[in-house]
Each structure stands twice: as C-alpha cells, then as structure tokens.
Amino acid sequence: MSDWTPFAAGRAMLTDASACSSDDRPFAQALAGPHLSTPVAAAVFSAYAAAVTAAGLWAYCRRNTGRG
C-alpha cells in the first residue's frame, strides 16, 4: 500500500530503473522504493494533485460564498 502514496509515486516517477544497466538496476530500484512503472507513478501522483486541488477549490469557494 505504501507504493501508492504521493511521495512514493513521485520517487518512482523520477527514477527510471529500466534505463540503468543490469548491474545498477537493483540499486536504483532499492533507491526508488516503489515498484510502480513511470507512467503509472505519474498517473498516481497526478490523481493526488488533482484531488488536493479540488478539495482546496471547494474549501476556497465555500469560504468566499458562505454556503456549502
């Protein structure tokens, strides 16, 4: 489950272990942590960012209009 947190997805998104040589690949995977592919990690990170943005927009609009 920890692979799906925004911080773990961000690390996996920025570390492409497949670009490393076969000798360095285990080290890169251990450094990145989660075993998500780069596109999946980018999608997870973007989904978290969209959810936080939507929650912030909702709270901002609710505060400014005084309605729920």
mmCIF file of the N, C-alpha and C atoms, coordinates in Angstrom:
data_MODEL
# 
_entry.id   MODEL 
# 
loop_
_atom_site.group_PDB 
_atom_site.id 
_atom_site.type_symbol 
_atom_site.label_atom_id 
_atom_site.label_alt_id 
_atom_site.label_comp_id 
_atom_site.label_asym_id 
_atom_site.label_entity_id 
_atom_site.label_seq_id 
_atom_site.pdbx_PDB_ins_code 
_atom_site.Cartn_x 
_atom_site.Cartn_y 
_atom_site.Cartn_z 
_atom_site.occupancy 
_atom_site.B_iso_or_equiv 
_atom_site.pdbx_formal_charge 
_atom_site.auth_seq_id 
_atom_site.auth_comp_id 
_atom_site.auth_asym_id 
_atom_site.auth_atom_id 
_atom_site.pdbx_PDB_model_num 
ATOM 1   N N  . MET A 1 1  ? 0.817   -1.195 0.000   1.00 0.00 ? 1  MET A N  1 
ATOM 2   C CA . MET A 1 1  ? 0.000   0.000  0.000   1.00 0.00 ? 1  MET A CA 1 
ATOM 3   C C  . MET A 1 1  ? 0.862   1.261  0.000   1.00 0.00 ? 1  MET A C  1 
ATOM 4   N N  . SER A 1 2  ? 2.058   1.170  0.549   1.00 0.00 ? 2  SER A N  1 
ATOM 5   C CA . SER A 1 2  ? 2.902   2.362  0.614   1.00 0.00 ? 2  SER A CA 1 
ATOM 6   C C  . SER A 1 2  ? 3.411   2.792  -0.764  1.00 0.00 ? 2  SER A C  1 
ATOM 7   N N  . ASP A 1 3  ? 3.309   1.914  -1.766  1.00 0.00 ? 3  ASP A N  1 
ATOM 8   C CA . ASP A 1 3  ? 3.715   2.294  -3.120  1.00 0.00 ? 3  ASP A CA 1 
ATOM 9   C C  . ASP A 1 3  ? 2.777   3.345  -3.711  1.00 0.00 ? 3  ASP A C  1 
ATOM 10  N N  . TRP A 1 4  ? 1.580   3.465  -3.181  1.00 0.00 ? 4  TRP A N  1 
ATOM 11  C CA . TRP A 1 4  ? 0.549   4.307  -3.779  1.00 0.00 ? 4  TRP A CA 1 
ATOM 12  C C  . TRP A 1 4  ? 0.430   5.669  -3.097  1.00 0.00 ? 4  TRP A C  1 
ATOM 13  N N  . THR A 1 5  ? 1.338   6.016  -2.189  1.00 0.00 ? 5  THR A N  1 
ATOM 14  C CA . THR A 1 5  ? 1.315   7.341  -1.586  1.00 0.00 ? 5  THR A CA 1 
ATOM 15  C C  . THR A 1 5  ? 1.914   8.347  -2.569  1.00 0.00 ? 5  THR A C  1 
ATOM 16  N N  . PRO A 1 6  ? 1.568   9.633  -2.446  1.00 0.00 ? 6  PRO A N  1 
ATOM 17  C CA . PRO A 1 6  ? 2.089   10.597 -3.412  1.00 0.00 ? 6  PRO A CA 1 
ATOM 18  C C  . PRO A 1 6  ? 3.612   10.721 -3.387  1.00 0.00 ? 6  PRO A C  1 
ATOM 19  N N  . PHE A 1 7  ? 4.224   10.592 -2.221  1.00 0.00 ? 7  PHE A N  1 
ATOM 20  C CA . PHE A 1 7  ? 5.680   10.720 -2.138  1.00 0.00 ? 7  PHE A CA 1 
ATOM 21  C C  . PHE A 1 7  ? 6.376   9.529  -2.799  1.00 0.00 ? 7  PHE A C  1 
ATOM 22  N N  . ALA A 1 8  ? 5.855   8.324  -2.577  1.00 0.00 ? 8  ALA A N  1 
ATOM 23  C CA . ALA A 1 8  ? 6.433   7.141  -3.203  1.00 0.00 ? 8  ALA A CA 1 
ATOM 24  C C  . ALA A 1 8  ? 6.227   7.181  -4.717  1.00 0.00 ? 8  ALA A C  1 
ATOM 25  N N  . ALA A 1 9  ? 5.054   7.630  -5.140  1.00 0.00 ? 9  ALA A N  1 
ATOM 26  C CA . ALA A 1 9  ? 4.790   7.727  -6.582  1.00 0.00 ? 9  ALA A CA 1 
ATOM 27  C C  . ALA A 1 9  ? 5.706   8.771  -7.219  1.00 0.00 ? 9  ALA A C  1 
ATOM 28  N N  . GLY A 1 10 ? 5.955   9.862  -6.524  1.00 0.00 ? 10 GLY A N  1 
ATOM 29  C CA . GLY A 1 10 ? 6.874   10.880 -7.043  1.00 0.00 ? 10 GLY A CA 1 
ATOM 30  C C  . GLY A 1 10 ? 8.286   10.354 -7.198  1.00 0.00 ? 10 GLY A C  1 
ATOM 31  N N  . ARG A 1 11 ? 8.737   9.569  -6.221  1.00 0.00 ? 11 ARG A N  1 
ATOM 32  C CA . ARG A 1 11 ? 10.073  8.959  -6.317  1.00 0.00 ? 11 ARG A CA 1 
ATOM 33  C C  . ARG A 1 11 ? 10.140  7.992  -7.487  1.00 0.00 ? 11 ARG A C  1 
ATOM 34  N N  . ALA A 1 12 ? 9.107   7.175  -7.643  1.00 0.00 ? 12 ALA A N  1 
ATOM 35  C CA . ALA A 1 12 ? 9.090   6.205  -8.745  1.00 0.00 ? 12 ALA A CA 1 
ATOM 36  C C  . ALA A 1 12 ? 8.989   6.903  -10.088 1.00 0.00 ? 12 ALA A C  1 
ATOM 37  N N  . MET A 1 13 ? 8.284   8.022  -10.115 1.00 0.00 ? 13 MET A N  1 
ATOM 38  C CA . MET A 1 13 ? 8.124   8.765  -11.359 1.00 0.00 ? 13 MET A CA 1 
ATOM 39  C C  . MET A 1 13 ? 9.465   9.367  -11.807 1.00 0.00 ? 13 MET A C  1 
ATOM 40  N N  . LEU A 1 14 ? 10.280  9.780  -10.872 1.00 0.00 ? 14 LEU A N  1 
ATOM 41  C CA . LEU A 1 14 ? 11.535  10.441 -11.199 1.00 0.00 ? 14 LEU A CA 1 
ATOM 42  C C  . LEU A 1 14 ? 12.716  9.490  -11.340 1.00 0.00 ? 14 LEU A C  1 
ATOM 43  N N  . THR A 1 15 ? 12.552  8.226  -10.961 1.00 0.00 ? 15 THR A N  1 
ATOM 44  C CA . THR A 1 15 ? 13.629  7.243  -11.043 1.00 0.00 ? 15 THR A CA 1 
ATOM 45  C C  . THR A 1 15 ? 13.232  6.166  -12.030 1.00 0.00 ? 15 THR A C  1 
ATOM 46  N N  . ASP A 1 16 ? 13.855  6.151  -13.187 1.00 0.00 ? 16 ASP A N  1 
ATOM 47  C CA . ASP A 1 16 ? 13.580  5.147  -14.207 1.00 0.00 ? 16 ASP A CA 1 
ATOM 48  C C  . ASP A 1 16 ? 14.647  4.069  -14.127 1.00 0.00 ? 16 ASP A C  1 
ATOM 49  N N  . ALA A 1 17 ? 14.338  2.996  -13.407 1.00 0.00 ? 17 ALA A N  1 
ATOM 50  C CA . ALA A 1 17 ? 15.316  1.927  -13.211 1.00 0.00 ? 17 ALA A CA 1 
ATOM 51  C C  . ALA A 1 17 ? 15.584  1.158  -14.495 1.00 0.00 ? 17 ALA A C  1 
ATOM 52  N N  . SER A 1 18 ? 14.653  1.188  -15.428 1.00 0.00 ? 18 SER A N  1 
ATOM 53  C CA . SER A 1 18 ? 14.868  0.445  -16.675 1.00 0.00 ? 18 SER A CA 1 
ATOM 54  C C  . SER A 1 18 ? 15.975  1.071  -17.527 1.00 0.00 ? 18 SER A C  1 
ATOM 55  N N  . ALA A 1 19 ? 16.315  2.319  -17.278 1.00 0.00 ? 19 ALA A N  1 
ATOM 56  C CA . ALA A 1 19 ? 17.372  2.975  -18.033 1.00 0.00 ? 19 ALA A CA 1 
ATOM 57  C C  . ALA A 1 19 ? 18.761  2.633  -17.490 1.00 0.00 ? 19 ALA A C  1 
ATOM 58  N N  . CYS A 1 20 ? 18.821  1.992  -16.337 1.00 0.00 ? 20 CYS A N  1 
ATOM 59  C CA . CYS A 1 20 ? 20.106  1.641  -15.728 1.00 0.00 ? 20 CYS A CA 1 
ATOM 60  C C  . CYS A 1 20 ? 20.621  0.332  -16.309 1.00 0.00 ? 20 CYS A C  1 
ATOM 61  N N  . SER A 1 21 ? 21.917  0.138  -16.179 1.00 0.00 ? 21 SER A N  1 
ATOM 62  C CA . SER A 1 21 ? 22.499  -1.128 -16.619 1.00 0.00 ? 21 SER A CA 1 
ATOM 63  C C  . SER A 1 21 ? 22.018  -2.250 -15.703 1.00 0.00 ? 21 SER A C  1 
ATOM 64  N N  . SER A 1 22 ? 22.187  -3.479 -16.147 1.00 0.00 ? 22 SER A N  1 
ATOM 65  C CA . SER A 1 22 ? 21.685  -4.614 -15.365 1.00 0.00 ? 22 SER A CA 1 
ATOM 66  C C  . SER A 1 22 ? 22.383  -4.717 -14.008 1.00 0.00 ? 22 SER A C  1 
ATOM 67  N N  . ASP A 1 23 ? 23.610  -4.238 -13.908 1.00 0.00 ? 23 ASP A N  1 
ATOM 68  C CA . ASP A 1 23 ? 24.322  -4.272 -12.635 1.00 0.00 ? 23 ASP A CA 1 
ATOM 69  C C  . ASP A 1 23 ? 23.798  -3.223 -11.661 1.00 0.00 ? 23 ASP A C  1 
ATOM 70  N N  . ASP A 1 24 ? 23.405  -2.077 -12.180 1.00 0.00 ? 24 ASP A N  1 
ATOM 71  C CA . ASP A 1 24 ? 22.953  -0.980 -11.328 1.00 0.00 ? 24 ASP A CA 1 
ATOM 72  C C  . ASP A 1 24 ? 21.450  -0.981 -11.081 1.00 0.00 ? 24 ASP A C  1 
ATOM 73  N N  . ARG A 1 25 ? 20.706  -1.786 -11.804 1.00 0.00 ? 25 ARG A N  1 
ATOM 74  C CA . ARG A 1 25 ? 19.236  -1.776 -11.690 1.00 0.00 ? 25 ARG A CA 1 
ATOM 75  C C  . ARG A 1 25 ? 18.732  -2.109 -10.287 1.00 0.00 ? 25 ARG A C  1 
ATOM 76  N N  . PRO A 1 26 ? 19.258  -3.138 -9.594  1.00 0.00 ? 26 PRO A N  1 
ATOM 77  C CA . PRO A 1 26 ? 18.766  -3.412 -8.229  1.00 0.00 ? 26 PRO A CA 1 
ATOM 78  C C  . PRO A 1 26 ? 18.983  -2.238 -7.269  1.00 0.00 ? 26 PRO A C  1 
ATOM 79  N N  . PHE A 1 27 ? 20.112  -1.559 -7.409  1.00 0.00 ? 27 PHE A N  1 
ATOM 80  C CA . PHE A 1 27 ? 20.370  -0.397 -6.557  1.00 0.00 ? 27 PHE A CA 1 
ATOM 81  C C  . PHE A 1 27 ? 19.383  0.723  -6.844  1.00 0.00 ? 27 PHE A C  1 
ATOM 82  N N  . ALA A 1 28 ? 19.110  0.978  -8.119  1.00 0.00 ? 28 ALA A N  1 
ATOM 83  C CA . ALA A 1 28 ? 18.166  2.032  -8.484  1.00 0.00 ? 28 ALA A CA 1 
ATOM 84  C C  . ALA A 1 28 ? 16.762  1.702  -8.006  1.00 0.00 ? 28 ALA A C  1 
ATOM 85  N N  . GLN A 1 29 ? 16.369  0.427  -8.095  1.00 0.00 ? 29 GLN A N  1 
ATOM 86  C CA . GLN A 1 29 ? 15.047  0.027  -7.618  1.00 0.00 ? 29 GLN A CA 1 
ATOM 87  C C  . GLN A 1 29 ? 14.951  0.145  -6.108  1.00 0.00 ? 29 GLN A C  1 
ATOM 88  N N  . ALA A 1 30 ? 16.022  -0.194 -5.406  1.00 0.00 ? 30 ALA A N  1 
ATOM 89  C CA . ALA A 1 30 ? 16.012  -0.054 -3.948  1.00 0.00 ? 30 ALA A CA 1 
ATOM 90  C C  . ALA A 1 30 ? 15.981  1.411  -3.543  1.00 0.00 ? 30 ALA A C  1 
ATOM 91  N N  . LEU A 1 31 ? 16.644  2.253  -4.308  1.00 0.00 ? 31 LEU A N  1 
ATOM 92  C CA . LEU A 1 31 ? 16.659  3.683  -4.016  1.00 0.00 ? 31 LEU A CA 1 
ATOM 93  C C  . LEU A 1 31 ? 15.290  4.309  -4.259  1.00 0.00 ? 31 LEU A C  1 
ATOM 94  N N  . ALA A 1 32 ? 14.628  3.905  -5.344  1.00 0.00 ? 32 ALA A N  1 
ATOM 95  C CA . ALA A 1 32 ? 13.317  4.467  -5.678  1.00 0.00 ? 32 ALA A CA 1 
ATOM 96  C C  . ALA A 1 32 ? 12.254  3.972  -4.719  1.00 0.00 ? 32 ALA A C  1 
ATOM 97  N N  . GLY A 1 33 ? 12.367  2.744  -4.262  1.00 0.00 ? 33 GLY A N  1 
ATOM 98  C CA . GLY A 1 33 ? 11.392  2.205  -3.330  1.00 0.00 ? 33 GLY A CA 1 
ATOM 99  C C  . GLY A 1 33 ? 10.244  1.495  -4.018  1.00 0.00 ? 33 GLY A C  1 
ATOM 100 N N  . PRO A 1 34 ? 9.221   2.208  -4.442  1.00 0.00 ? 34 PRO A N  1 
ATOM 101 C CA . PRO A 1 34 ? 8.057   1.532  -5.004  1.00 0.00 ? 34 PRO A CA 1 
ATOM 102 C C  . PRO A 1 34 ? 8.363   0.886  -6.348  1.00 0.00 ? 34 PRO A C  1 
ATOM 103 N N  . HIS A 1 35 ? 7.591   -0.112 -6.663  1.00 0.00 ? 35 HIS A N  1 
ATOM 104 C CA . HIS A 1 35 ? 7.800   -0.856 -7.905  1.00 0.00 ? 35 HIS A CA 1 
ATOM 105 C C  . HIS A 1 35 ? 6.774   -0.459 -8.958  1.00 0.00 ? 35 HIS A C  1 
ATOM 106 N N  . LEU A 1 36 ? 6.404   0.796  -8.977  1.00 0.00 ? 36 LEU A N  1 
ATOM 107 C CA . LEU A 1 36 ? 5.473   1.290  -9.991  1.00 0.00 ? 36 LEU A CA 1 
ATOM 108 C C  . LEU A 1 36 ? 6.254   1.706  -11.229 1.00 0.00 ? 36 LEU A C  1 
ATOM 109 N N  . SER A 1 37 ? 5.652   1.490  -12.386 1.00 0.00 ? 37 SER A N  1 
ATOM 110 C CA . SER A 1 37 ? 6.298   1.969  -13.605 1.00 0.00 ? 37 SER A CA 1 
ATOM 111 C C  . SER A 1 37 ? 6.161   3.488  -13.666 1.00 0.00 ? 37 SER A C  1 
ATOM 112 N N  . THR A 1 38 ? 6.956   4.115  -14.506 1.00 0.00 ? 38 THR A N  1 
ATOM 113 C CA . THR A 1 38 ? 6.948   5.572  -14.593 1.00 0.00 ? 38 THR A CA 1 
ATOM 114 C C  . THR A 1 38 ? 5.584   6.134  -14.991 1.00 0.00 ? 38 THR A C  1 
ATOM 115 N N  . PRO A 1 39 ? 4.900   5.583  -16.006 1.00 0.00 ? 39 PRO A N  1 
ATOM 116 C CA . PRO A 1 39 ? 3.580   6.129  -16.357 1.00 0.00 ? 39 PRO A CA 1 
ATOM 117 C C  . PRO A 1 39 ? 2.537   5.948  -15.251 1.00 0.00 ? 39 PRO A C  1 
ATOM 118 N N  . VAL A 1 40 ? 2.561   4.799  -14.588 1.00 0.00 ? 40 VAL A N  1 
ATOM 119 C CA . VAL A 1 40 ? 1.604   4.561  -13.500 1.00 0.00 ? 40 VAL A CA 1 
ATOM 120 C C  . VAL A 1 40 ? 1.895   5.503  -12.333 1.00 0.00 ? 40 VAL A C  1 
ATOM 121 N N  . ALA A 1 41 ? 3.159   5.681  -12.006 1.00 0.00 ? 41 ALA A N  1 
ATOM 122 C CA . ALA A 1 41 ? 3.531   6.586  -10.924 1.00 0.00 ? 41 ALA A CA 1 
ATOM 123 C C  . ALA A 1 41 ? 3.118   8.022  -11.244 1.00 0.00 ? 41 ALA A C  1 
ATOM 124 N N  . ALA A 1 42 ? 3.277   8.433  -12.491 1.00 0.00 ? 42 ALA A N  1 
ATOM 125 C CA . ALA A 1 42 ? 2.869   9.779  -12.893 1.00 0.00 ? 42 ALA A CA 1 
ATOM 126 C C  . ALA A 1 42 ? 1.351   9.937  -12.774 1.00 0.00 ? 42 ALA A C  1 
ATOM 127 N N  . ALA A 1 43 ? 0.612   8.902  -13.139 1.00 0.00 ? 43 ALA A N  1 
ATOM 128 C CA . ALA A 1 43 ? -0.846  8.955  -13.025 1.00 0.00 ? 43 ALA A CA 1 
ATOM 129 C C  . ALA A 1 43 ? -1.291  9.023  -11.564 1.00 0.00 ? 43 ALA A C  1 
ATOM 130 N N  . VAL A 1 44 ? -0.646  8.245  -10.702 1.00 0.00 ? 44 VAL A N  1 
ATOM 131 C CA . VAL A 1 44 ? -0.982  8.271  -9.266  1.00 0.00 ? 44 VAL A CA 1 
ATOM 132 C C  . VAL A 1 44 ? -0.676  9.639  -8.683  1.00 0.00 ? 44 VAL A C  1 
ATOM 133 N N  . PHE A 1 45 ? 0.493   10.181 -8.989  1.00 0.00 ? 45 PHE A N  1 
ATOM 134 C CA . PHE A 1 45 ? 0.871   11.491 -8.469  1.00 0.00 ? 45 PHE A CA 1 
ATOM 135 C C  . PHE A 1 45 ? -0.076  12.574 -8.973  1.00 0.00 ? 45 PHE A C  1 
ATOM 136 N N  . SER A 1 46 ? -0.447  12.510 -10.256 1.00 0.00 ? 46 SER A N  1 
ATOM 137 C CA . SER A 1 46 ? -1.375  13.495 -10.821 1.00 0.00 ? 46 SER A CA 1 
ATOM 138 C C  . SER A 1 46 ? -2.767  13.381 -10.204 1.00 0.00 ? 46 SER A C  1 
ATOM 139 N N  . ALA A 1 47 ? -3.201  12.166 -9.915  1.00 0.00 ? 47 ALA A N  1 
ATOM 140 C CA . ALA A 1 47 ? -4.505  11.981 -9.284  1.00 0.00 ? 47 ALA A CA 1 
ATOM 141 C C  . ALA A 1 47 ? -4.531  12.587 -7.878  1.00 0.00 ? 47 ALA A C  1 
ATOM 142 N N  . TYR A 1 48 ? -3.468  12.385 -7.111  1.00 0.00 ? 48 TYR A N  1 
ATOM 143 C CA . TYR A 1 48 ? -3.380  13.007 -5.792  1.00 0.00 ? 48 TYR A CA 1 
ATOM 144 C C  . TYR A 1 48 ? -3.373  14.536 -5.912  1.00 0.00 ? 48 TYR A C  1 
ATOM 145 N N  . ALA A 1 49 ? -2.617  15.052 -6.859  1.00 0.00 ? 49 ALA A N  1 
ATOM 146 C CA . ALA A 1 49 ? -2.555  16.503 -7.040  1.00 0.00 ? 49 ALA A CA 1 
ATOM 147 C C  . ALA A 1 49 ? -3.916  17.063 -7.443  1.00 0.00 ? 49 ALA A C  1 
ATOM 148 N N  . ALA A 1 50 ? -4.635  16.362 -8.308  1.00 0.00 ? 50 ALA A N  1 
ATOM 149 C CA . ALA A 1 50 ? -5.968  16.806 -8.719  1.00 0.00 ? 50 ALA A CA 1 
ATOM 150 C C  . ALA A 1 50 ? -6.946  16.757 -7.547  1.00 0.00 ? 50 ALA A C  1 
ATOM 151 N N  . ALA A 1 51 ? -6.856  15.730 -6.723  1.00 0.00 ? 51 ALA A N  1 
ATOM 152 C CA . ALA A 1 51 ? -7.756  15.615 -5.568  1.00 0.00 ? 51 ALA A CA 1 
ATOM 153 C C  . ALA A 1 51 ? -7.500  16.729 -4.556  1.00 0.00 ? 51 ALA A C  1 
ATOM 154 N N  . VAL A 1 52 ? -6.241  17.022 -4.293  1.00 0.00 ? 52 VAL A N  1 
ATOM 155 C CA . VAL A 1 52 ? -5.914  18.099 -3.350  1.00 0.00 ? 52 VAL A CA 1 
ATOM 156 C C  . VAL A 1 52 ? -6.334  19.452 -3.918  1.00 0.00 ? 52 VAL A C  1 
ATOM 157 N N  . THR A 1 53 ? -6.152  19.650 -5.216  1.00 0.00 ? 53 THR A N  1 
ATOM 158 C CA . THR A 1 53 ? -6.569  20.894 -5.857  1.00 0.00 ? 53 THR A CA 1 
ATOM 159 C C  . THR A 1 53 ? -8.083  21.063 -5.792  1.00 0.00 ? 53 THR A C  1 
ATOM 160 N N  . ALA A 1 54 ? -8.815  19.989 -6.055  1.00 0.00 ? 54 ALA A N  1 
ATOM 161 C CA . ALA A 1 54 ? -10.280 20.043 -6.000  1.00 0.00 ? 54 ALA A CA 1 
ATOM 162 C C  . ALA A 1 54 ? -10.764 20.331 -4.580  1.00 0.00 ? 54 ALA A C  1 
ATOM 163 N N  . ALA A 1 55 ? -10.145 19.719 -3.591  1.00 0.00 ? 55 ALA A N  1 
ATOM 164 C CA . ALA A 1 55 ? -10.529 19.973 -2.200  1.00 0.00 ? 55 ALA A CA 1 
ATOM 165 C C  . ALA A 1 55 ? -10.225 21.419 -1.811  1.00 0.00 ? 55 ALA A C  1 
ATOM 166 N N  . GLY A 1 56 ? -9.096  21.928 -2.241  1.00 0.00 ? 56 GLY A N  1 
ATOM 167 C CA . GLY A 1 56 ? -8.758  23.321 -1.955  1.00 0.00 ? 56 GLY A CA 1 
ATOM 168 C C  . GLY A 1 56 ? -9.697  24.294 -2.640  1.00 0.00 ? 56 GLY A C  1 
ATOM 169 N N  . LEU A 1 57 ? -10.055 24.020 -3.878  1.00 0.00 ? 57 LEU A N  1 
ATOM 170 C CA . LEU A 1 57 ? -11.001 24.870 -4.601  1.00 0.00 ? 57 LEU A CA 1 
ATOM 171 C C  . LEU A 1 57 ? -12.361 24.857 -3.928  1.00 0.00 ? 57 LEU A C  1 
ATOM 172 N N  . TRP A 1 58 ? -12.809 23.677 -3.524  1.00 0.00 ? 58 TRP A N  1 
ATOM 173 C CA . TRP A 1 58 ? -14.099 23.560 -2.837  1.00 0.00 ? 58 TRP A CA 1 
ATOM 174 C C  . TRP A 1 58 ? -14.079 24.365 -1.528  1.00 0.00 ? 58 TRP A C  1 
ATOM 175 N N  . ALA A 1 59 ? -13.022 24.231 -0.746  1.00 0.00 ? 59 ALA A N  1 
ATOM 176 C CA . ALA A 1 59 ? -12.926 24.966 0.518   1.00 0.00 ? 59 ALA A CA 1 
ATOM 177 C C  . ALA A 1 59 ? -12.855 26.473 0.275   1.00 0.00 ? 59 ALA A C  1 
ATOM 178 N N  . TYR A 1 60 ? -12.112 26.884 -0.729  1.00 0.00 ? 60 TYR A N  1 
ATOM 179 C CA . TYR A 1 60 ? -11.997 28.310 -1.058  1.00 0.00 ? 60 TYR A CA 1 
ATOM 180 C C  . TYR A 1 60 ? -13.338 28.881 -1.477  1.00 0.00 ? 60 TYR A C  1 
ATOM 181 N N  . CYS A 1 61 ? -14.031 28.179 -2.364  1.00 0.00 ? 61 CYS A N  1 
ATOM 182 C CA . CYS A 1 61 ? -15.344 28.675 -2.823  1.00 0.00 ? 61 CYS A CA 1 
ATOM 183 C C  . CYS A 1 61 ? -16.360 28.684 -1.693  1.00 0.00 ? 61 CYS A C  1 
ATOM 184 N N  . ARG A 1 62 ? -16.312 27.688 -0.846  1.00 0.00 ? 62 ARG A N  1 
ATOM 185 C CA . ARG A 1 62 ? -17.253 27.634 0.278   1.00 0.00 ? 62 ARG A CA 1 
ATOM 186 C C  . ARG A 1 62 ? -16.998 28.774 1.254   1.00 0.00 ? 62 ARG A C  1 
ATOM 187 N N  . ARG A 1 63 ? -15.749 29.075 1.495   1.00 0.00 ? 63 ARG A N  1 
ATOM 188 C CA . ARG A 1 63 ? -15.425 30.151 2.429   1.00 0.00 ? 63 ARG A CA 1 
ATOM 189 C C  . ARG A 1 63 ? -15.834 31.508 1.874   1.00 0.00 ? 63 ARG A C  1 
ATOM 190 N N  . ASN A 1 64 ? -15.630 31.713 0.575   1.00 0.00 ? 64 ASN A N  1 
ATOM 191 C CA . ASN A 1 64 ? -15.932 33.020 -0.027  1.00 0.00 ? 64 ASN A CA 1 
ATOM 192 C C  . ASN A 1 64 ? -17.412 33.252 -0.264  1.00 0.00 ? 64 ASN A C  1 
ATOM 193 N N  . THR A 1 65 ? -18.191 32.204 -0.463  1.00 0.00 ? 65 THR A N  1 
ATOM 194 C CA . THR A 1 65 ? -19.610 32.382 -0.714  1.00 0.00 ? 65 THR A CA 1 
ATOM 195 C C  . THR A 1 65 ? -20.429 32.253 0.560   1.00 0.00 ? 65 THR A C  1 
ATOM 196 N N  . GLY A 1 66 ? -19.854 31.624 1.590   1.00 0.00 ? 66 GLY A N  1 
ATOM 197 C CA . GLY A 1 66 ? -20.565 31.456 2.837   1.00 0.00 ? 66 GLY A CA 1 
ATOM 198 C C  . GLY A 1 66 ? -21.607 30.355 2.777   1.00 0.00 ? 66 GLY A C  1 
ATOM 199 N N  . ARG A 1 67 ? -21.575 29.585 1.707   1.00 0.00 ? 67 ARG A N  1 
ATOM 200 C CA . ARG A 1 67 ? -22.520 28.474 1.562   1.00 0.00 ? 67 ARG A CA 1 
ATOM 201 C C  . ARG A 1 67 ? -21.748 27.178 1.365   1.00 0.00 ? 67 ARG A C  1 
ATOM 202 N N  . GLY A 1 68 ? -22.425 26.056 1.533   1.00 0.00 ? 68 GLY A N  1 
ATOM 203 C CA . GLY A 1 68 ? -21.787 24.757 1.382   1.00 0.00 ? 68 GLY A CA 1 
ATOM 204 C C  . GLY A 1 68 ? -22.050 24.074 0.121   1.00 0.00 ? 68 GLY A C  1 
# 
